[in-house]
Amino acid sequence: MFTLGIEHAISDFPTWKQAFDRFGEAREKAGVVGHRVRRRVDDPHYLVIELDFDLQEKADSFRQFLHDVVWVNRDASPALVGTPQTRILEAC
């Protein structure tokens, strides 16, 4: 199992969540088999998102899609503040 970890600030959670939900089908087609969205206790405008994949290649590909298509488009990523930080983790 591989997890694409994403961290970033947002300006408004309901706006961000609506956009996140719009990409549900894209996540499914990309091979996401599970996900978690968490907010920091000390800063509710900072999110940690974990997207699970069976294959590392699928996690890499979806990370590239986010960088090249989603995060460069303000309409696709409303409420995003700054540049998301990403990493791919392997379960052990």
N, CA, C and O atoms as a GROMACS GRO file, in nm:
protein
  368
    1MET      N    1   0.085  -0.118   0.000
    1MET     CA    2   0.000   0.000   0.000
    1MET      C    3   0.089   0.124   0.000
    1MET      O    4   0.190   0.129   0.070
    2PHE      N    5   0.051   0.221  -0.079
    2PHE     CA    6   0.122   0.347  -0.089
    2PHE      C    7   0.024   0.460  -0.060
    2PHE      O    8  -0.091   0.455  -0.102
    3THR      N    9   0.072   0.560   0.011
    3THR     CA   10  -0.012   0.674   0.046
    3THR      C   11   0.050   0.801  -0.006
    3THR      O   12   0.166   0.830   0.019
    4LEU      N   13  -0.030   0.877  -0.080
    4LEU     CA   14   0.010   1.010  -0.122
    4LEU      C   15  -0.034   1.104  -0.011
    4LEU      O   16  -0.154   1.126   0.010
    5GLY      N   17   0.062   1.160   0.061
    5GLY     CA   18   0.035   1.256   0.166
    5GLY      C   19   0.042   1.397   0.112
    5GLY      O   20   0.137   1.432   0.042
    6ILE      N   21  -0.057   1.477   0.143
    6ILE     CA   22  -0.066   1.614   0.094
    6ILE      C   23  -0.094   1.704   0.214
    6ILE      O   24  -0.181   1.673   0.296
    7GLU      N   25  -0.021   1.814   0.223
    7GLU     CA   26  -0.045   1.911   0.329
    7GLU      C   27  -0.052   2.050   0.266
    7GLU      O   28   0.031   2.086   0.182
    8HIS      N   29  -0.151   2.128   0.309
    8HIS     CA   30  -0.160   2.266   0.261
    8HIS      C   31  -0.260   2.346   0.343
    8HIS      O   32  -0.346   2.292   0.412
    9ALA      N   33  -0.245   2.476   0.333
    9ALA     CA   34  -0.336   2.568   0.399
    9ALA      C   35  -0.456   2.595   0.307
    9ALA      O   36  -0.447   2.582   0.185
   10ILE      N   37  -0.568   2.632   0.370
   10ILE     CA   38  -0.688   2.670   0.297
   10ILE      C   39  -0.746   2.796   0.359
   10ILE      O   40  -0.714   2.831   0.473
   11SER      N   41  -0.829   2.864   0.282
   11SER     CA   42  -0.893   2.984   0.335
   11SER      C   43  -1.034   2.956   0.388
   11SER      O   44  -1.085   3.030   0.472
   12ASP      N   45  -1.098   2.848   0.337
   12ASP     CA   46  -1.236   2.820   0.376
   12ASP      C   47  -1.263   2.671   0.356
   12ASP      O   48  -1.258   2.621   0.243
   13PHE      N   49  -1.292   2.599   0.465
   13PHE     CA   50  -1.309   2.454   0.454
   13PHE      C   51  -1.429   2.414   0.370
   13PHE      O   52  -1.412   2.328   0.283
   14PRO      N   53  -1.550   2.469   0.388
   14PRO     CA   54  -1.663   2.425   0.305
   14PRO      C   55  -1.637   2.442   0.154
   14PRO      O   56  -1.675   2.356   0.075
   15THR      N   57  -1.574   2.552   0.116
   15THR     CA   58  -1.541   2.574  -0.025
   15THR      C   59  -1.441   2.469  -0.073
   15THR      O   60  -1.458   2.412  -0.181
   16TRP      N   61  -1.338   2.445   0.007
   16TRP     CA   62  -1.237   2.345  -0.030
   16TRP      C   63  -1.301   2.207  -0.040
   16TRP      O   64  -1.274   2.133  -0.135
   17LYS      N   65  -1.386   2.170   0.057
   17LYS     CA   66  -1.446   2.037   0.061
   17LYS      C   67  -1.535   2.014  -0.060
   17LYS      O   68  -1.538   1.904  -0.114
   18GLN      N   69  -1.607   2.116  -0.101
   18GLN     CA   70  -1.692   2.103  -0.219
   18GLN      C   71  -1.607   2.072  -0.342
   18GLN      O   72  -1.644   1.987  -0.423
   19ALA      N   73  -1.494   2.141  -0.357
   19ALA     CA   74  -1.404   2.115  -0.469
   19ALA      C   75  -1.344   1.974  -0.459
   19ALA      O   76  -1.335   1.903  -0.559
   20PHE      N   77  -1.303   1.934  -0.339
   20PHE     CA   78  -1.247   1.801  -0.318
   20PHE      C   79  -1.349   1.695  -0.360
   20PHE      O   80  -1.314   1.598  -0.428
   21ASP      N   81  -1.472   1.712  -0.321
   21ASP     CA   82  -1.577   1.615  -0.354
   21ASP      C   83  -1.602   1.607  -0.504
   21ASP      O   84  -1.635   1.500  -0.555
   22ARG      N   85  -1.587   1.718  -0.575
   22ARG     CA   86  -1.606   1.717  -0.722
   22ARG      C   87  -1.505   1.625  -0.790
   22ARG      O   88  -1.532   1.576  -0.900
   23PHE      N   89  -1.390   1.602  -0.729
   23PHE     CA   90  -1.287   1.518  -0.789
   23PHE      C   91  -1.294   1.373  -0.743
   23PHE      O   92  -1.198   1.298  -0.762
   24GLY      N   93  -1.405   1.332  -0.684
   24GLY     CA   94  -1.421   1.194  -0.638
   24GLY      C   95  -1.406   1.092  -0.750
   24GLY      O   96  -1.338   0.991  -0.733
   25GLU      N   97  -1.468   1.119  -0.862
   25GLU     CA   98  -1.459   1.027  -0.976
   25GLU      C   99  -1.316   1.022  -1.030
   25GLU      O  100  -1.268   0.915  -1.068
   26ALA      N  101  -1.250   1.134  -1.036
   26ALA     CA  102  -1.110   1.137  -1.082
   26ALA      C  103  -1.021   1.057  -0.988
   26ALA      O  104  -0.931   0.986  -1.034
   27ARG      N  105  -1.045   1.067  -0.858
   27ARG     CA  106  -0.967   0.988  -0.763
   27ARG      C  107  -0.990   0.839  -0.785
   27ARG      O  108  -0.896   0.760  -0.785
   28GLU      N  109  -1.115   0.802  -0.803
   28GLU     CA  110  -1.148   0.661  -0.824
   28GLU      C  111  -1.082   0.608  -0.951
   28GLU      O  112  -1.022   0.500  -0.948
   29LYS      N  113  -1.091   0.682  -1.060
   29LYS     CA  114  -1.030   0.640  -1.187
   29LYS      C  115  -0.878   0.632  -1.177
   29LYS      O  116  -0.814   0.553  -1.247
   30ALA      N  117  -0.819   0.715  -1.090
   30ALA     CA  118  -0.674   0.716  -1.073
   30ALA      C  119  -0.624   0.603  -0.984
   30ALA      O  120  -0.503   0.582  -0.973
   31GLY      N  121  -0.716   0.532  -0.921
   31GLY     CA  122  -0.676   0.418  -0.840
   31GLY      C  123  -0.675   0.443  -0.690
   31GLY      O  124  -0.618   0.363  -0.615
   32VAL      N  125  -0.735   0.552  -0.644
   32VAL     CA  126  -0.742   0.577  -0.500
   32VAL      C  127  -0.837   0.474  -0.439
   32VAL      O  128  -0.952   0.461  -0.480
   33VAL      N  129  -0.785   0.400  -0.339
   33VAL     CA  130  -0.865   0.296  -0.275
   33VAL      C  131  -0.914   0.337  -0.137
   33VAL      O  132  -0.991   0.265  -0.074
   34GLY      N  133  -0.870   0.452  -0.090
   34GLY     CA  134  -0.915   0.505   0.039
   34GLY      C  135  -0.855   0.642   0.060
   34GLY      O  136  -0.752   0.676   0.002
   35HIS      N  137  -0.922   0.721   0.142
   35HIS     CA  138  -0.867   0.855   0.169
   35HIS      C  139  -0.910   0.902   0.308
   35HIS      O  140  -1.010   0.857   0.364
   36ARG      N  141  -0.830   0.994   0.360
   36ARG     CA  142  -0.858   1.058   0.488
   36ARG      C  143  -0.826   1.207   0.474
   36ARG      O  144  -0.726   1.245   0.414
   37VAL      N  145  -0.912   1.290   0.530
   37VAL     CA  146  -0.890   1.435   0.534
   37VAL      C  147  -0.889   1.474   0.681
   37VAL      O  148  -0.982   1.441   0.756
   38ARG      N  149  -0.783   1.543   0.722
   38ARG     CA  150  -0.771   1.584   0.862
   38ARG      C  151  -0.733   1.731   0.868
   38ARG      O  152  -0.663   1.784   0.782
   39ARG      N  153  -0.783   1.796   0.975
   39ARG     CA  154  -0.744   1.935   1.002
   39ARG      C  155  -0.663   1.938   1.130
   39ARG      O  156  -0.688   1.863   1.224
   40ARG      N  157  -0.565   2.026   1.130
   40ARG     CA  158  -0.484   2.041   1.251
   40ARG      C  159  -0.570   2.098   1.363
   40ARG      O  160  -0.654   2.186   1.339
   41VAL      N  161  -0.551   2.049   1.482
   41VAL     CA  162  -0.626   2.096   1.600
   41VAL      C  163  -0.593   2.242   1.628
   41VAL      O  164  -0.682   2.320   1.665
   42ASP      N  165  -0.467   2.280   1.612
   42ASP     CA  166  -0.426   2.416   1.643
   42ASP      C  167  -0.442   2.514   1.526
   42ASP      O  168  -0.418   2.633   1.542
   43ASP      N  169  -0.483   2.463   1.409
   43ASP     CA  170  -0.501   2.549   1.292
   43ASP      C  171  -0.601   2.483   1.197
   43ASP      O  172  -0.560   2.405   1.111
   44PRO      N  173  -0.731   2.512   1.211
   44PRO     CA  174  -0.832   2.446   1.127
   44PRO      C  175  -0.824   2.487   0.980
   44PRO      O  176  -0.899   2.434   0.897
   45HIS      N  177  -0.735   2.580   0.946
   45HIS     CA  178  -0.715   2.618   0.807
   45HIS      C  179  -0.593   2.548   0.746
   45HIS      O  180  -0.540   2.593   0.644
   46TYR      N  181  -0.549   2.440   0.809
   46TYR     CA  182  -0.438   2.361   0.756
   46TYR      C  183  -0.482   2.216   0.749
   46TYR      O  184  -0.524   2.157   0.849
   47LEU      N  185  -0.472   2.157   0.628
   47LEU     CA  186  -0.520   2.022   0.606
   47LEU      C  187  -0.407   1.923   0.582
   47LEU      O  188  -0.302   1.958   0.529
   48VAL      N  189  -0.433   1.800   0.621
   48VAL     CA  190  -0.348   1.687   0.588
   48VAL      C  191  -0.440   1.585   0.522
   48VAL      O  192  -0.536   1.537   0.583
   49ILE      N  193  -0.410   1.552   0.397
   49ILE     CA  194  -0.491   1.460   0.319
   49ILE      C  195  -0.406   1.338   0.288
   49ILE      O  196  -0.289   1.350   0.251
   50GLU      N  197  -0.464   1.221   0.302
   50GLU     CA  198  -0.395   1.096   0.269
   50GLU      C  199  -0.479   1.020   0.168
   50GLU      O  200  -0.595   0.989   0.192
   51LEU      N  201  -0.418   0.989   0.054
   51LEU     CA  202  -0.484   0.914  -0.053
   51LEU      C  203  -0.410   0.781  -0.068
   51LEU      O  204  -0.289   0.781  -0.091
   52ASP      N  205  -0.480   0.670  -0.055
   52ASP     CA  206  -0.418   0.538  -0.060
   52ASP      C  207  -0.430   0.477  -0.199
   52ASP      O  208  -0.532   0.490  -0.267
   53PHE      N  209  -0.321   0.410  -0.240
   53PHE     CA  210  -0.312   0.343  -0.370
   53PHE      C  211  -0.251   0.205  -0.352
   53PHE      O  212  -0.176   0.181  -0.257
   54ASP      N  213  -0.284   0.114  -0.442
   54ASP     CA  214  -0.222  -0.019  -0.441
   54ASP      C  215  -0.082  -0.015  -0.502
   54ASP      O  216   0.005  -0.094  -0.465
   55LEU      N  217  -0.059   0.077  -0.596
   55LEU     CA  218   0.068   0.083  -0.669
   55LEU      C  219   0.132   0.221  -0.656
   55LEU      O  220   0.064   0.323  -0.662
   56GLN      N  221   0.262   0.223  -0.638
   56GLN     CA  222   0.336   0.350  -0.628
   56GLN      C  223   0.320   0.433  -0.755
   56GLN      O  224   0.310   0.556  -0.749
   57GLU      N  225   0.319   0.367  -0.870
   57GLU     CA  226   0.308   0.438  -0.998
   57GLU      C  227   0.177   0.518  -1.005
   57GLU      O  228   0.174   0.628  -1.061
   58LYS      N  229   0.071   0.462  -0.950
   58LYS     CA  230  -0.057   0.533  -0.951
   58LYS      C  231  -0.052   0.655  -0.859
   58LYS      O  232  -0.108   0.760  -0.891
   59ALA      N  233   0.014   0.642  -0.745
   59ALA     CA  234   0.029   0.756  -0.654
   59ALA      C  235   0.113   0.865  -0.720
   59ALA      O  236   0.079   0.983  -0.711
   60ASP      N  237   0.222   0.826  -0.787
   60ASP     CA  238   0.306   0.923  -0.858
   60ASP      C  239   0.227   0.995  -0.967
   60ASP      O  240   0.235   1.117  -0.982
   61SER      N  241   0.150   0.919  -1.042
   61SER     CA  242   0.072   0.975  -1.152
   61SER      C  243  -0.033   1.073  -1.101
   61SER      O  244  -0.053   1.180  -1.160
   62PHE      N  245  -0.102   1.038  -0.992
   62PHE     CA  246  -0.204   1.128  -0.940
   62PHE      C  247  -0.142   1.254  -0.881
   62PHE      O  248  -0.198   1.362  -0.893
   63ARG      N  249  -0.027   1.239  -0.817
   63ARG     CA  250   0.043   1.358  -0.766
   63ARG      C  251   0.077   1.452  -0.881
   63ARG      O  252   0.062   1.573  -0.868
   64GLN      N  253   0.122   1.398  -0.993
   64GLN     CA  254   0.154   1.482  -1.110
   64GLN      C  255   0.029   1.550  -1.163
   64GLN      O  256   0.033   1.667  -1.200
   65PHE      N  257  -0.083   1.478  -1.168
   65PHE     CA  258  -0.211   1.535  -1.210
   65PHE      C  259  -0.250   1.652  -1.121
   65PHE      O  260  -0.294   1.756  -1.170
   66LEU      N  261  -0.235   1.636  -0.990
   66LEU     CA  262  -0.268   1.745  -0.898
   66LEU      C  263  -0.181   1.867  -0.925
   66LEU      O  264  -0.231   1.979  -0.931
   67HIS      N  265  -0.051   1.845  -0.941
   67HIS     CA  266   0.042   1.956  -0.966
   67HIS      C  267   0.015   2.025  -1.100
   67HIS      O  268   0.013   2.148  -1.108
   68ASP      N  269  -0.007   1.946  -1.205
   68ASP     CA  270  -0.015   2.000  -1.341
   68ASP      C  271  -0.154   2.049  -1.381
   68ASP      O  272  -0.165   2.137  -1.467
   69VAL      N  273  -0.258   1.993  -1.322
   69VAL     CA  274  -0.394   2.024  -1.366
   69VAL      C  275  -0.477   2.094  -1.259
   69VAL      O  276  -0.540   2.197  -1.286
   70VAL      N  277  -0.477   2.041  -1.140
   70VAL     CA  278  -0.568   2.091  -1.037
   70VAL      C  279  -0.515   2.216  -0.969
   70VAL      O  280  -0.581   2.320  -0.968
   71TRP      N  281  -0.396   2.208  -0.913
   71TRP     CA  282  -0.346   2.318  -0.830
   71TRP      C  283  -0.305   2.442  -0.908
   71TRP      O  284  -0.289   2.548  -0.848
   72VAL      N  285  -0.288   2.432  -1.036
   72VAL     CA  286  -0.256   2.551  -1.117
   72VAL      C  287  -0.382   2.624  -1.164
   72VAL      O  288  -0.373   2.732  -1.222
   73ASN      N  289  -0.498   2.566  -1.138
   73ASN     CA  290  -0.625   2.621  -1.183
   73ASN      C  291  -0.705   2.666  -1.060
   73ASN      O  292  -0.753   2.582  -0.983
   74ARG      N  293  -0.720   2.796  -1.042
   74ARG     CA  294  -0.792   2.848  -0.924
   74ARG      C  295  -0.937   2.801  -0.920
   74ARG      O  296  -0.993   2.784  -0.811
   75ASP      N  297  -0.999   2.779  -1.036
   75ASP     CA  298  -1.137   2.728  -1.036
   75ASP      C  299  -1.144   2.584  -0.986
   75ASP      O  300  -1.243   2.545  -0.923
   76ALA      N  301  -1.041   2.507  -1.012
   76ALA     CA  302  -1.037   2.367  -0.969
   76ALA      C  303  -0.992   2.354  -0.824
   76ALA      O  304  -1.018   2.253  -0.759
   77SER      N  305  -0.925   2.456  -0.774
   77SER     CA  306  -0.872   2.448  -0.636
   77SER      C  307  -0.904   2.575  -0.557
   77SER      O  308  -0.813   2.641  -0.507
   78PRO      N  309  -1.033   2.609  -0.545
   78PRO     CA  310  -1.068   2.727  -0.467
   78PRO      C  311  -1.033   2.705  -0.320
   78PRO      O  312  -1.038   2.592  -0.270
   79ALA      N  313  -1.000   2.809  -0.253
   79ALA     CA  314  -0.966   2.809  -0.111
   79ALA      C  315  -0.826   2.757  -0.083
   79ALA      O  316  -0.783   2.758   0.033
   80LEU      N  317  -0.753   2.711  -0.185
   80LEU     CA  318  -0.616   2.668  -0.165
   80LEU      C  319  -0.528   2.789  -0.138
   80LEU      O  320  -0.537   2.890  -0.209
   81VAL      N  321  -0.444   2.779  -0.036
   81VAL     CA  322  -0.352   2.888  -0.001
   81VAL      C  323  -0.211   2.832  -0.010
   81VAL      O  324  -0.178   2.732   0.054
   82GLY      N  325  -0.127   2.896  -0.089
   82GLY     CA  326   0.011   2.853  -0.098
   82GLY      C  327   0.029   2.729  -0.184
   82GLY      O  328  -0.060   2.691  -0.260
   83THR      N  329   0.145   2.669  -0.171
   83THR     CA  330   0.182   2.552  -0.250
   83THR      C  331   0.173   2.426  -0.165
   83THR      O  332   0.239   2.417  -0.061
   84PRO      N  333   0.094   2.329  -0.207
   84PRO     CA  334   0.084   2.204  -0.131
   84PRO      C  335   0.219   2.131  -0.125
   84PRO      O  336   0.298   2.135  -0.219
   85GLN      N  337   0.240   2.066  -0.014
   85GLN     CA  338   0.357   1.978   0.004
   85GLN      C  339   0.308   1.835  -0.010
   85GLN      O  340   0.206   1.798   0.047
   86THR      N  341   0.382   1.754  -0.085
   86THR     CA  342   0.341   1.616  -0.105
   86THR      C  343   0.456   1.520  -0.077
   86THR      O  344   0.574   1.557  -0.085
   87ARG      N  345   0.419   1.398  -0.046
   87ARG     CA  346   0.516   1.290  -0.031
   87ARG      C  347   0.442   1.158  -0.050
   87ARG      O  348   0.322   1.148  -0.022
   88ILE      N  349   0.515   1.059  -0.098
   88ILE     CA  350   0.456   0.927  -0.112
   88ILE      C  351   0.519   0.837  -0.008
   88ILE      O  352   0.642   0.829   0.004
   89LEU      N  353   0.434   0.769   0.067
   89LEU     CA  354   0.476   0.683   0.177
   89LEU      C  355   0.439   0.538   0.145
   89LEU      O  356   0.337   0.511   0.081
   90GLU      N  357   0.522   0.448   0.190
   90GLU     CA  358   0.494   0.306   0.172
   90GLU      C  359   0.464   0.242   0.308
   90GLU      O  360   0.536   0.265   0.405
   91ALA      N  361   0.359   0.163   0.312
   91ALA     CA  362   0.326   0.091   0.436
   91ALA      C  363   0.431  -0.016   0.460
   91ALA      O  364   0.476  -0.083   0.367
   92CYS      N  365   0.468  -0.032   0.586
   92CYS     CA  366   0.566  -0.138   0.619
   92CYS      C  367   0.523  -0.215   0.740
   92CYS      O  368   0.592  -0.308   0.783
   0.00000   0.00000   0.00000
